[in-house]
Amino acid sequence: MALTVRTIGSAQHSAWLDGALTSENPPFVSFLQLPQWGSVKVGWRPESIGWFADSELVGVALVLYRGVPKLPQRSLAYLPEGPVIDWTGTKLPAFTLADWITPMVAHLRSAGAFAIKMGPPVAVRRWEAATIKSAIAEGALPARISALTPDWSAPDGAHVASALTTLGFTQEVSAGAGFGDVQPRYVFQLPLADRSLDDVFAGFNQQWRRNIRKAEKAGVLITHGTRADLPAFHEVYVETAARDLFTPRGLAYFERMWDASVGLTLHLAHVDGHLAAATLMAQVGTHAWYSYGASTTADRDAKPSNALQWDMIKTAYESGCRTYDMRGISDTLDSSNHLFGLVQFKLGSGGYAQEYVGEWDLDVRKVWARAYRTYASRGK
């Protein structure tokens, strides 16, 4: 019996995910793989696809197509943090990874794709906060998380990488390289399962605990907002972008996120009656993600951002989440690197750094793919 891949409707896609997430061993499902996420990404054409074993739907994916200017019949096909299939062969061991990927490639090629980019949601290694802190204190060289001995590793990651290489996929080494919107390979996560909130709080470092208590003493008021509060969030977000030197997304993007119903919650921190900081958190099943954060410079001493982190963690915990995901970090442990501060901040949660197998590219129409890379490089 061979697996086949074909277009499915959004309702069927959602229904399958709902069933999978409530099963005994639910798969990891990123909010970027929900069918409604396609409505958020302006400039990309979404398609829901499904894998069938005979007539049974056994896997799904959201594919985002980005057309070539003036030639919409040719496009890049991007599967962010997907597809949602049995990557490790634990549920359907009769099928190899080639059995899953080959019909997907054929389907995407028939849809006009000249290249495919996907990010298998397969964890490879994990480093506990204590391990990383010890390496920083000792001045470990090379000063990279990936050079440390992991506290946990999975053979599945190596198997997936080997199988994709055999199938012709390649992987960019440098961050930000390759096609499409690159998702983080290294993330920082906080485990919530089988712990009380007191346990979680006790696991924070001294600075985190002190800052949360300082926010309480300063009278920082935390509330949960609605869509109507997004303009206020965006105003602070634009200020954050100017301070931290990144290009902000427009308000319409966040309104589309809200309307897409990806389990979004808006957390607001007020100081003396005005908005001092705000964050957005997404949730799918038992996994929650800290997605966006913003804060004013004037109110930093009141530590509203720490108060918001604690509120998101509590919200995730009370919603039954097993993992609070703080999203991307750099691999660096070099204190002179401008990205090190983010690593250091997230370390304070007492969680762990996790490496995923990363994003992989396949050129299915090599001439078109090379031409697109040349075109894209000229715009940089």
Short mmCIF file of the C-alpha atoms (twelve columns), coordinates in Angstrom:
data_MODEL
# 
_entry.id   MODEL 
# 
loop_
_atom_site.group_PDB 
_atom_site.id 
_atom_site.type_symbol 
_atom_site.label_atom_id 
_atom_site.label_alt_id 
_atom_site.label_comp_id 
_atom_site.label_asym_id 
_atom_site.label_seq_id 
_atom_site.Cartn_x 
_atom_site.Cartn_y 
_atom_site.Cartn_z 
_atom_site.pdbx_PDB_model_num 
ATOM 1   C CA . MET A 1   0.000   0.000  0.000   1 
ATOM 2   C CA . ALA A 2   1.430   3.371  -1.043  1 
ATOM 3   C CA . LEU A 3   0.742   6.786  0.414   1 
ATOM 4   C CA . THR A 4   -0.886  9.356  -1.859  1 
ATOM 5   C CA . VAL A 5   -1.034  13.128 -1.482  1 
ATOM 6   C CA . ARG A 6   -3.802  15.417 -2.651  1 
ATOM 7   C CA . THR A 7   -5.449  18.740 -1.863  1 
ATOM 8   C CA . ILE A 8   -7.924  18.697 1.022   1 
ATOM 9   C CA . GLY A 9   -10.322 21.290 2.374   1 
ATOM 10  C CA . SER A 10  -9.540  23.514 5.346   1 
ATOM 11  C CA . ALA A 11  -12.362 21.920 7.351   1 
ATOM 12  C CA . GLN A 12  -10.972 18.428 6.800   1 
ATOM 13  C CA . HIS A 13  -7.489  19.689 7.650   1 
ATOM 14  C CA . SER A 14  -8.712  21.239 10.931  1 
ATOM 15  C CA . ALA A 15  -10.791 18.207 11.863  1 
ATOM 16  C CA . TRP A 16  -7.818  15.862 11.393  1 
ATOM 17  C CA . LEU A 17  -5.596  18.077 13.544  1 
ATOM 18  C CA . ASP A 18  -8.268  18.256 16.257  1 
ATOM 19  C CA . GLY A 19  -8.421  14.475 16.363  1 
ATOM 20  C CA . ALA A 20  -4.653  14.061 16.341  1 
ATOM 21  C CA . LEU A 21  -4.167  16.571 19.166  1 
ATOM 22  C CA . THR A 22  -6.597  14.697 21.410  1 
ATOM 23  C CA . SER A 23  -5.115  11.271 20.658  1 
ATOM 24  C CA . GLU A 24  -3.058  9.278  23.147  1 
ATOM 25  C CA . ASN A 25  0.279   10.336 21.645  1 
ATOM 26  C CA . PRO A 26  -0.421  13.673 19.953  1 
ATOM 27  C CA . PRO A 27  2.028   15.011 17.372  1 
ATOM 28  C CA . PHE A 28  3.690   18.390 17.671  1 
ATOM 29  C CA . VAL A 29  1.563   20.854 15.704  1 
ATOM 30  C CA . SER A 30  2.881   24.367 15.183  1 
ATOM 31  C CA . PHE A 31  0.415   27.236 14.865  1 
ATOM 32  C CA . LEU A 32  2.191   27.847 11.526  1 
ATOM 33  C CA . GLN A 33  0.680   24.572 10.292  1 
ATOM 34  C CA . LEU A 34  -2.937  25.439 11.080  1 
ATOM 35  C CA . PRO A 35  -4.945  25.914 7.875   1 
ATOM 36  C CA . GLN A 36  -6.112  29.342 9.030   1 
ATOM 37  C CA . TRP A 37  -2.491  30.550 9.170   1 
ATOM 38  C CA . GLY A 38  -2.646  30.848 5.400   1 
ATOM 39  C CA . SER A 39  -4.928  33.881 5.729   1 
ATOM 40  C CA . VAL A 40  -2.257  35.693 7.756   1 
ATOM 41  C CA . LYS A 41  0.452   35.502 5.094   1 
ATOM 42  C CA . VAL A 42  -0.403  38.092 2.462   1 
ATOM 43  C CA . GLY A 43  1.497   37.456 -0.758  1 
ATOM 44  C CA . TRP A 44  1.414   33.687 -0.287  1 
ATOM 45  C CA . ARG A 45  -1.220  31.314 -1.698  1 
ATOM 46  C CA . PRO A 46  -2.228  28.656 0.861   1 
ATOM 47  C CA . GLU A 47  -3.099  25.042 0.168   1 
ATOM 48  C CA . SER A 48  -4.045  22.266 2.577   1 
ATOM 49  C CA . ILE A 49  -2.733  18.866 1.521   1 
ATOM 50  C CA . GLY A 50  -3.317  15.427 2.991   1 
ATOM 51  C CA . TRP A 51  -1.575  12.054 2.978   1 
ATOM 52  C CA . PHE A 52  -3.861  9.068  2.437   1 
ATOM 53  C CA . ALA A 53  -3.287  5.372  3.123   1 
ATOM 54  C CA . ASP A 54  -6.055  4.009  0.914   1 
ATOM 55  C CA . SER A 55  -8.970  6.223  1.975   1 
ATOM 56  C CA . GLU A 56  -7.677  7.081  5.459   1 
ATOM 57  C CA . LEU A 57  -6.202  10.523 6.068   1 
ATOM 58  C CA . VAL A 58  -2.938  9.984  7.990   1 
ATOM 59  C CA . GLY A 59  -1.076  13.309 7.707   1 
ATOM 60  C CA . VAL A 60  -1.614  16.941 6.745   1 
ATOM 61  C CA . ALA A 61  0.257   20.104 5.876   1 
ATOM 62  C CA . LEU A 62  -0.269  23.770 5.158   1 
ATOM 63  C CA . VAL A 63  1.697   24.750 2.060   1 
ATOM 64  C CA . LEU A 64  2.359   28.396 1.263   1 
ATOM 65  C CA . TYR A 65  3.132   29.194 -2.373  1 
ATOM 66  C CA . ARG A 66  4.989   32.345 -3.343  1 
ATOM 67  C CA . GLY A 67  4.775   33.117 -7.044  1 
ATOM 68  C CA . VAL A 68  7.479   34.517 -9.264  1 
ATOM 69  C CA . PRO A 69  6.746   38.139 -10.287 1 
ATOM 70  C CA . LYS A 70  4.710   38.193 -13.533 1 
ATOM 71  C CA . LEU A 71  4.828   34.370 -13.689 1 
ATOM 72  C CA . PRO A 72  2.388   33.149 -11.002 1 
ATOM 73  C CA . GLN A 73  2.307   29.635 -12.450 1 
ATOM 74  C CA . ARG A 74  5.770   29.045 -10.929 1 
ATOM 75  C CA . SER A 75  6.310   29.347 -7.193  1 
ATOM 76  C CA . LEU A 76  8.281   28.488 -4.107  1 
ATOM 77  C CA . ALA A 77  6.410   25.993 -1.890  1 
ATOM 78  C CA . TYR A 78  7.013   26.544 1.823   1 
ATOM 79  C CA . LEU A 79  5.877   24.310 4.703   1 
ATOM 80  C CA . PRO A 80  6.764   26.223 7.895   1 
ATOM 81  C CA . GLU A 81  7.445   23.855 10.812  1 
ATOM 82  C CA . GLY A 82  5.800   21.082 8.855   1 
ATOM 83  C CA . PRO A 83  4.418   18.880 7.477   1 
ATOM 84  C CA . VAL A 84  2.491   17.082 10.228  1 
ATOM 85  C CA . ILE A 85  3.351   13.486 9.388   1 
ATOM 86  C CA . ASP A 86  4.770   10.457 11.188  1 
ATOM 87  C CA . TRP A 87  8.387   11.619 10.953  1 
ATOM 88  C CA . THR A 88  9.753   8.997  13.326  1 
ATOM 89  C CA . GLY A 89  7.734   5.984  12.172  1 
ATOM 90  C CA . THR A 90  6.218   5.381  15.596  1 
ATOM 91  C CA . LYS A 91  2.565   5.224  14.479  1 
ATOM 92  C CA . LEU A 92  2.876   3.920  10.931  1 
ATOM 93  C CA . PRO A 93  6.169   1.983  10.897  1 
ATOM 94  C CA . ALA A 94  5.389   0.311  7.557   1 
ATOM 95  C CA . PHE A 95  6.107   3.597  5.777   1 
ATOM 96  C CA . THR A 96  9.604   5.006  5.301   1 
ATOM 97  C CA . LEU A 97  10.301  8.707  5.163   1 
ATOM 98  C CA . ALA A 98  10.700  8.366  1.407   1 
ATOM 99  C CA . ASP A 99  7.146   6.972  1.282   1 
ATOM 100 C CA . TRP A 100 5.922   10.222 2.853   1 
ATOM 101 C CA . ILE A 101 8.102   12.744 1.049   1 
ATOM 102 C CA . THR A 102 8.134   11.393 -2.525  1 
ATOM 103 C CA . PRO A 103 4.382   11.820 -3.216  1 
ATOM 104 C CA . MET A 104 4.475   15.251 -1.538  1 
ATOM 105 C CA . VAL A 105 7.251   16.402 -3.882  1 
ATOM 106 C CA . ALA A 106 5.317   15.088 -6.885  1 
ATOM 107 C CA . HIS A 107 2.170   16.931 -5.792  1 
ATOM 108 C CA . LEU A 108 3.964   20.236 -5.177  1 
ATOM 109 C CA . ARG A 109 5.796   19.976 -8.495  1 
ATOM 110 C CA . SER A 110 2.492   19.409 -10.295 1 
ATOM 111 C CA . ALA A 111 1.193   22.553 -8.581  1 
ATOM 112 C CA . GLY A 112 3.992   24.563 -10.218 1 
ATOM 113 C CA . ALA A 113 6.605   24.604 -7.454  1 
ATOM 114 C CA . PHE A 114 10.196  25.131 -8.610  1 
ATOM 115 C CA . ALA A 115 11.572  24.683 -5.088  1 
ATOM 116 C CA . ILE A 116 10.364  23.304 -1.765  1 
ATOM 117 C CA . LYS A 117 11.327  24.477 1.709   1 
ATOM 118 C CA . MET A 118 10.149  22.703 4.837   1 
ATOM 119 C CA . GLY A 119 11.011  22.544 8.509   1 
ATOM 120 C CA . PRO A 120 10.492  19.093 10.036  1 
ATOM 121 C CA . PRO A 121 9.275   19.538 13.647  1 
ATOM 122 C CA . VAL A 122 11.778  16.962 14.877  1 
ATOM 123 C CA . ALA A 123 13.901  17.718 17.961  1 
ATOM 124 C CA . VAL A 124 17.552  16.707 17.847  1 
ATOM 125 C CA . ARG A 125 19.294  17.813 21.057  1 
ATOM 126 C CA . ARG A 126 18.580  19.604 24.313  1 
ATOM 127 C CA . TRP A 127 20.732  21.484 26.831  1 
ATOM 128 C CA . GLU A 128 19.444  22.286 30.314  1 
ATOM 129 C CA . ALA A 129 19.880  25.808 31.673  1 
ATOM 130 C CA . ALA A 130 22.367  24.568 34.284  1 
ATOM 131 C CA . THR A 131 24.569  23.053 31.581  1 
ATOM 132 C CA . ILE A 132 24.648  26.291 29.602  1 
ATOM 133 C CA . LYS A 133 25.263  28.451 32.678  1 
ATOM 134 C CA . SER A 134 28.174  26.236 33.681  1 
ATOM 135 C CA . ALA A 135 29.702  26.572 30.214  1 
ATOM 136 C CA . ILE A 136 29.360  30.359 30.346  1 
ATOM 137 C CA . ALA A 137 30.995  30.487 33.789  1 
ATOM 138 C CA . GLU A 138 33.867  28.290 32.610  1 
ATOM 139 C CA . GLY A 139 34.383  30.241 29.397  1 
ATOM 140 C CA . ALA A 140 33.881  27.140 27.260  1 
ATOM 141 C CA . LEU A 141 35.341  27.290 23.748  1 
ATOM 142 C CA . PRO A 142 34.089  27.374 21.109  1 
ATOM 143 C CA . ALA A 143 31.480  29.592 22.717  1 
ATOM 144 C CA . ARG A 144 28.454  27.916 21.150  1 
ATOM 145 C CA . ILE A 145 25.581  25.901 22.562  1 
ATOM 146 C CA . SER A 146 25.973  23.331 19.787  1 
ATOM 147 C CA . ALA A 147 29.547  22.579 20.946  1 
ATOM 148 C CA . LEU A 148 28.362  21.494 24.409  1 
ATOM 149 C CA . THR A 149 27.575  17.905 25.341  1 
ATOM 150 C CA . PRO A 150 23.766  17.705 25.237  1 
ATOM 151 C CA . ASP A 151 21.693  16.565 28.207  1 
ATOM 152 C CA . TRP A 152 19.325  14.793 25.815  1 
ATOM 153 C CA . SER A 153 19.581  13.702 22.211  1 
ATOM 154 C CA . ALA A 154 17.368  11.768 19.825  1 
ATOM 155 C CA . PRO A 155 18.475  9.429  17.036  1 
ATOM 156 C CA . ASP A 156 15.349  10.463 15.126  1 
ATOM 157 C CA . GLY A 157 16.960  13.765 14.152  1 
ATOM 158 C CA . ALA A 158 19.979  12.092 12.570  1 
ATOM 159 C CA . HIS A 159 17.697  9.621  10.789  1 
ATOM 160 C CA . VAL A 160 15.531  12.390 9.337   1 
ATOM 161 C CA . ALA A 161 18.573  14.391 8.213   1 
ATOM 162 C CA . SER A 162 20.090  11.333 6.534   1 
ATOM 163 C CA . ALA A 163 16.836  10.430 4.796   1 
ATOM 164 C CA . LEU A 164 16.272  13.960 3.488   1 
ATOM 165 C CA . THR A 165 19.834  14.114 2.183   1 
ATOM 166 C CA . THR A 166 19.270  10.845 0.328   1 
ATOM 167 C CA . LEU A 167 16.101  12.333 -1.173  1 
ATOM 168 C CA . GLY A 168 18.080  15.292 -2.537  1 
ATOM 169 C CA . PHE A 169 17.260  17.926 0.075   1 
ATOM 170 C CA . THR A 170 19.989  20.315 1.195   1 
ATOM 171 C CA . GLN A 171 20.363  22.536 4.215   1 
ATOM 172 C CA . GLU A 172 21.776  26.020 4.528   1 
ATOM 173 C CA . VAL A 173 24.281  26.332 7.360   1 
ATOM 174 C CA . SER A 174 24.126  30.081 7.897   1 
ATOM 175 C CA . ALA A 175 21.139  31.555 9.709   1 
ATOM 176 C CA . GLY A 176 18.722  33.337 7.436   1 
ATOM 177 C CA . ALA A 177 19.965  31.656 4.251   1 
ATOM 178 C CA . GLY A 178 17.795  29.789 1.794   1 
ATOM 179 C CA . PHE A 179 14.286  30.485 0.553   1 
ATOM 180 C CA . GLY A 180 11.319  31.868 2.443   1 
ATOM 181 C CA . ASP A 181 10.759  32.890 6.040   1 
ATOM 182 C CA . VAL A 182 13.352  30.997 8.061   1 
ATOM 183 C CA . GLN A 183 12.073  29.639 11.371  1 
ATOM 184 C CA . PRO A 184 14.449  29.267 14.333  1 
ATOM 185 C CA . ARG A 185 16.517  26.102 14.588  1 
ATOM 186 C CA . TYR A 186 17.341  26.770 18.257  1 
ATOM 187 C CA . VAL A 187 14.567  27.659 20.688  1 
ATOM 188 C CA . PHE A 188 14.256  28.004 24.435  1 
ATOM 189 C CA . GLN A 189 11.464  26.114 26.168  1 
ATOM 190 C CA . LEU A 190 10.122  25.856 29.688  1 
ATOM 191 C CA . PRO A 191 8.590   22.505 30.760  1 
ATOM 192 C CA . LEU A 192 5.274   22.783 32.618  1 
ATOM 193 C CA . ALA A 193 4.163   19.144 32.778  1 
ATOM 194 C CA . ASP A 194 4.187   17.407 36.175  1 
ATOM 195 C CA . ARG A 195 5.186   20.630 37.945  1 
ATOM 196 C CA . SER A 196 3.282   23.042 40.147  1 
ATOM 197 C CA . LEU A 197 3.409   26.773 39.492  1 
ATOM 198 C CA . ASP A 198 5.450   27.061 42.681  1 
ATOM 199 C CA . ASP A 199 7.946   24.616 41.152  1 
ATOM 200 C CA . VAL A 200 8.103   26.692 37.978  1 
ATOM 201 C CA . PHE A 201 8.651   29.921 39.909  1 
ATOM 202 C CA . ALA A 202 11.336  28.318 42.061  1 
ATOM 203 C CA . GLY A 203 13.114  27.256 38.883  1 
ATOM 204 C CA . PHE A 204 13.575  30.863 37.758  1 
ATOM 205 C CA . ASN A 205 16.936  32.413 38.474  1 
ATOM 206 C CA . GLN A 206 17.259  35.052 41.182  1 
ATOM 207 C CA . GLN A 207 17.025  37.928 38.700  1 
ATOM 208 C CA . TRP A 208 13.732  36.694 37.236  1 
ATOM 209 C CA . ARG A 209 12.179  36.154 40.667  1 
ATOM 210 C CA . ARG A 210 13.372  39.547 41.889  1 
ATOM 211 C CA . ASN A 211 12.049  41.346 38.809  1 
ATOM 212 C CA . ILE A 212 8.619   39.683 39.049  1 
ATOM 213 C CA . ARG A 213 8.354   40.711 42.687  1 
ATOM 214 C CA . LYS A 214 9.563   44.215 41.830  1 
ATOM 215 C CA . ALA A 215 6.801   44.530 39.222  1 
ATOM 216 C CA . GLU A 216 4.232   43.525 41.832  1 
ATOM 217 C CA . LYS A 217 5.533   46.115 44.285  1 
ATOM 218 C CA . ALA A 218 5.536   48.768 41.555  1 
ATOM 219 C CA . GLY A 219 1.839   48.132 40.984  1 
ATOM 220 C CA . VAL A 220 2.158   46.766 37.461  1 
ATOM 221 C CA . LEU A 221 -1.364  45.803 36.409  1 
ATOM 222 C CA . ILE A 222 -1.705  42.837 34.032  1 
ATOM 223 C CA . THR A 223 -4.839  42.432 31.927  1 
ATOM 224 C CA . HIS A 224 -5.828  40.346 28.917  1 
ATOM 225 C CA . GLY A 225 -6.813  42.357 25.867  1 
ATOM 226 C CA . THR A 226 -9.119  41.972 22.882  1 
ATOM 227 C CA . ARG A 227 -8.773  42.786 19.202  1 
ATOM 228 C CA . ALA A 228 -9.649  46.384 20.057  1 
ATOM 229 C CA . ASP A 229 -6.413  46.613 22.082  1 
ATOM 230 C CA . LEU A 230 -4.163  45.639 19.170  1 
ATOM 231 C CA . PRO A 231 -3.571  49.282 18.069  1 
ATOM 232 C CA . ALA A 232 -2.251  50.094 21.560  1 
ATOM 233 C CA . PHE A 233 -0.001  47.010 21.438  1 
ATOM 234 C CA . HIS A 234 1.211   48.042 17.988  1 
ATOM 235 C CA . GLU A 235 2.108   51.553 19.104  1 
ATOM 236 C CA . VAL A 236 4.435   50.160 21.779  1 
ATOM 237 C CA . TYR A 237 5.707   47.530 19.333  1 
ATOM 238 C CA . VAL A 238 6.730   50.240 16.836  1 
ATOM 239 C CA . GLU A 239 8.616   52.037 19.630  1 
ATOM 240 C CA . THR A 240 10.380  48.761 20.455  1 
ATOM 241 C CA . ALA A 241 11.349  48.296 16.803  1 
ATOM 242 C CA . ALA A 242 12.876  51.758 16.619  1 
ATOM 243 C CA . ARG A 243 14.855  51.145 19.818  1 
ATOM 244 C CA . ASP A 244 16.034  47.636 18.917  1 
ATOM 245 C CA . LEU A 245 16.638  48.388 15.224  1 
ATOM 246 C CA . PHE A 246 14.309  45.951 13.492  1 
ATOM 247 C CA . THR A 247 11.584  46.514 10.896  1 
ATOM 248 C CA . PRO A 248 8.137   46.293 12.511  1 
ATOM 249 C CA . ARG A 249 5.175   44.508 10.996  1 
ATOM 250 C CA . GLY A 250 2.093   46.563 10.249  1 
ATOM 251 C CA . LEU A 251 -0.983  46.590 12.465  1 
ATOM 252 C CA . ALA A 252 -2.940  44.710 9.786   1 
ATOM 253 C CA . TYR A 253 -0.654  41.692 10.208  1 
ATOM 254 C CA . PHE A 254 -1.546  41.344 13.888  1 
ATOM 255 C CA . GLU A 255 -5.226  41.882 13.142  1 
ATOM 256 C CA . ARG A 256 -5.058  39.013 10.650  1 
ATOM 257 C CA . MET A 257 -3.317  36.861 13.274  1 
ATOM 258 C CA . TRP A 258 -6.125  37.603 15.704  1 
ATOM 259 C CA . ASP A 259 -8.850  36.934 13.161  1 
ATOM 260 C CA . ALA A 260 -7.212  33.650 12.129  1 
ATOM 261 C CA . SER A 261 -7.965  32.171 15.571  1 
ATOM 262 C CA . VAL A 262 -4.586  30.525 16.209  1 
ATOM 263 C CA . GLY A 263 -5.151  30.436 19.966  1 
ATOM 264 C CA . LEU A 264 -3.882  33.996 20.389  1 
ATOM 265 C CA . THR A 265 -3.994  35.880 23.695  1 
ATOM 266 C CA . LEU A 266 -2.933  39.489 24.226  1 
ATOM 267 C CA . HIS A 267 -1.297  40.328 27.556  1 
ATOM 268 C CA . LEU A 268 -1.069  43.974 28.643  1 
ATOM 269 C CA . ALA A 269 0.999   45.534 31.429  1 
ATOM 270 C CA . HIS A 270 -0.041  48.952 32.699  1 
ATOM 271 C CA . VAL A 271 2.004   51.258 34.909  1 
ATOM 272 C CA . ASP A 272 0.272   54.272 36.474  1 
ATOM 273 C CA . GLY A 273 -2.645  53.893 34.073  1 
ATOM 274 C CA . HIS A 274 -0.728  53.728 30.788  1 
ATOM 275 C CA . LEU A 275 0.465   50.802 28.681  1 
ATOM 276 C CA . ALA A 276 4.072   49.961 29.493  1 
ATOM 277 C CA . ALA A 277 4.477   46.593 27.747  1 
ATOM 278 C CA . ALA A 278 2.452   44.004 25.834  1 
ATOM 279 C CA . THR A 279 2.897   40.486 24.492  1 
ATOM 280 C CA . LEU A 280 1.138   38.026 22.224  1 
ATOM 281 C CA . MET A 281 0.997   34.292 22.981  1 
ATOM 282 C CA . ALA A 282 -0.274  31.524 20.678  1 
ATOM 283 C CA . GLN A 283 -1.453  28.086 21.773  1 
ATOM 284 C CA . VAL A 284 -2.151  24.835 19.944  1 
ATOM 285 C CA . GLY A 285 -2.983  21.765 21.989  1 
ATOM 286 C CA . THR A 286 -0.607  21.583 24.955  1 
ATOM 287 C CA . HIS A 287 2.058   23.869 23.467  1 
ATOM 288 C CA . ALA A 288 2.165   27.653 23.946  1 
ATOM 289 C CA . TRP A 289 4.466   30.121 22.179  1 
ATOM 290 C CA . TYR A 290 5.625   33.580 23.217  1 
ATOM 291 C CA . SER A 291 5.220   35.173 19.795  1 
ATOM 292 C CA . TYR A 292 5.696   38.935 20.051  1 
ATOM 293 C CA . GLY A 293 6.702   41.366 22.774  1 
ATOM 294 C CA . ALA A 294 6.845   45.142 23.080  1 
ATOM 295 C CA . SER A 295 7.797   47.573 25.825  1 
ATOM 296 C CA . THR A 296 8.379   51.268 26.393  1 
ATOM 297 C CA . THR A 297 11.755  52.581 27.469  1 
ATOM 298 C CA . ALA A 298 10.319  54.893 30.118  1 
ATOM 299 C CA . ASP A 299 8.819   52.124 32.280  1 
ATOM 300 C CA . ARG A 300 11.633  49.584 32.226  1 
ATOM 301 C CA . ASP A 301 12.460  50.031 35.907  1 
ATOM 302 C CA . ALA A 302 9.003   48.688 36.839  1 
ATOM 303 C CA . LYS A 303 9.894   45.388 35.109  1 
ATOM 304 C CA . PRO A 304 6.598   44.993 33.214  1 
ATOM 305 C CA . SER A 305 8.145   42.552 30.730  1 
ATOM 306 C CA . ASN A 306 9.019   40.092 33.489  1 
ATOM 307 C CA . ALA A 307 5.511   40.398 34.875  1 
ATOM 308 C CA . LEU A 308 4.124   39.606 31.428  1 
ATOM 309 C CA . GLN A 309 6.318   36.532 31.051  1 
ATOM 310 C CA . TRP A 310 5.049   35.203 34.359  1 
ATOM 311 C CA . ASP A 311 1.453   35.941 33.352  1 
ATOM 312 C CA . MET A 312 1.852   34.102 30.020  1 
ATOM 313 C CA . ILE A 313 3.431   31.139 31.772  1 
ATOM 314 C CA . LYS A 314 0.558   31.001 34.270  1 
ATOM 315 C CA . THR A 315 -2.005  31.321 31.477  1 
ATOM 316 C CA . ALA A 316 -0.350  28.503 29.522  1 
ATOM 317 C CA . TYR A 317 -0.173  26.338 32.642  1 
ATOM 318 C CA . GLU A 318 -3.839  26.927 33.542  1 
ATOM 319 C CA . SER A 319 -4.810  26.066 29.941  1 
ATOM 320 C CA . GLY A 320 -3.213  22.639 30.333  1 
ATOM 321 C CA . CYS A 321 -0.054  23.331 28.341  1 
ATOM 322 C CA . ARG A 322 2.930   21.055 28.883  1 
ATOM 323 C CA . THR A 323 5.445   23.400 27.255  1 
ATOM 324 C CA . TYR A 324 5.918   27.165 27.216  1 
ATOM 325 C CA . ASP A 325 8.000   28.011 24.160  1 
ATOM 326 C CA . MET A 326 9.992   31.249 24.194  1 
ATOM 327 C CA . ARG A 327 10.896  30.733 20.519  1 
ATOM 328 C CA . GLY A 328 14.178  31.479 18.867  1 
ATOM 329 C CA . ILE A 329 17.620  31.997 20.330  1 
ATOM 330 C CA . SER A 330 21.064  32.217 18.786  1 
ATOM 331 C CA . ASP A 331 23.570  29.399 19.168  1 
ATOM 332 C CA . THR A 332 26.110  31.842 20.614  1 
ATOM 333 C CA . LEU A 333 27.524  31.908 24.140  1 
ATOM 334 C CA . ASP A 334 29.904  34.754 23.299  1 
ATOM 335 C CA . SER A 335 29.107  37.640 25.658  1 
ATOM 336 C CA . SER A 336 30.379  40.156 23.075  1 
ATOM 337 C CA . ASN A 337 27.814  38.971 20.519  1 
ATOM 338 C CA . HIS A 338 24.750  41.229 20.364  1 
ATOM 339 C CA . LEU A 339 22.507  38.124 20.322  1 
ATOM 340 C CA . PHE A 340 23.885  36.774 23.599  1 
ATOM 341 C CA . GLY A 341 21.640  38.992 25.734  1 
ATOM 342 C CA . LEU A 342 18.520  37.192 24.494  1 
ATOM 343 C CA . VAL A 343 20.050  33.817 25.355  1 
ATOM 344 C CA . GLN A 344 20.957  35.071 28.815  1 
ATOM 345 C CA . PHE A 345 17.465  36.465 29.422  1 
ATOM 346 C CA . LYS A 346 15.710  33.225 28.449  1 
ATOM 347 C CA . LEU A 347 18.160  31.183 30.508  1 
ATOM 348 C CA . GLY A 348 16.667  32.909 33.522  1 
ATOM 349 C CA . SER A 349 13.461  30.898 33.096  1 
ATOM 350 C CA . GLY A 350 15.328  27.727 34.094  1 
ATOM 351 C CA . GLY A 351 14.187  25.825 31.010  1 
ATOM 352 C CA . TYR A 352 16.279  24.296 28.246  1 
ATOM 353 C CA . ALA A 353 17.653  25.127 24.807  1 
ATOM 354 C CA . GLN A 354 16.386  22.775 22.127  1 
ATOM 355 C CA . GLU A 355 17.706  22.202 18.633  1 
ATOM 356 C CA . TYR A 356 15.444  21.091 15.807  1 
ATOM 357 C CA . VAL A 357 16.583  19.370 12.633  1 
ATOM 358 C CA . GLY A 358 16.199  22.702 10.826  1 
ATOM 359 C CA . GLU A 359 14.819  23.758 7.476   1 
ATOM 360 C CA . TRP A 360 15.586  21.878 4.250   1 
ATOM 361 C CA . ASP A 361 15.440  22.865 0.583   1 
ATOM 362 C CA . LEU A 362 14.816  20.879 -2.589  1 
ATOM 363 C CA . ASP A 363 15.073  22.303 -6.105  1 
ATOM 364 C CA . VAL A 364 12.471  20.533 -8.232  1 
ATOM 365 C CA . ARG A 365 13.040  22.782 -11.256 1 
ATOM 366 C CA . LYS A 366 16.704  23.665 -10.995 1 
ATOM 367 C CA . VAL A 367 16.864  26.396 -13.661 1 
ATOM 368 C CA . TRP A 368 13.916  28.217 -12.131 1 
ATOM 369 C CA . ALA A 369 15.333  27.814 -8.625  1 
ATOM 370 C CA . ARG A 370 18.719  29.248 -9.637  1 
ATOM 371 C CA . ALA A 371 17.024  32.154 -11.403 1 
ATOM 372 C CA . TYR A 372 14.908  32.868 -8.337  1 
ATOM 373 C CA . ARG A 373 17.951  32.865 -6.060  1 
ATOM 374 C CA . THR A 374 19.662  35.343 -8.358  1 
ATOM 375 C CA . TYR A 375 16.562  37.536 -8.367  1 
ATOM 376 C CA . ALA A 376 16.190  37.369 -4.573  1 
ATOM 377 C CA . SER A 377 19.854  38.176 -3.970  1 
ATOM 378 C CA . ARG A 378 19.564  41.385 -5.988  1 
ATOM 379 C CA . GLY A 379 16.873  42.599 -3.638  1 
ATOM 380 C CA . LYS A 380 19.072  42.248 -0.551  1 
# 
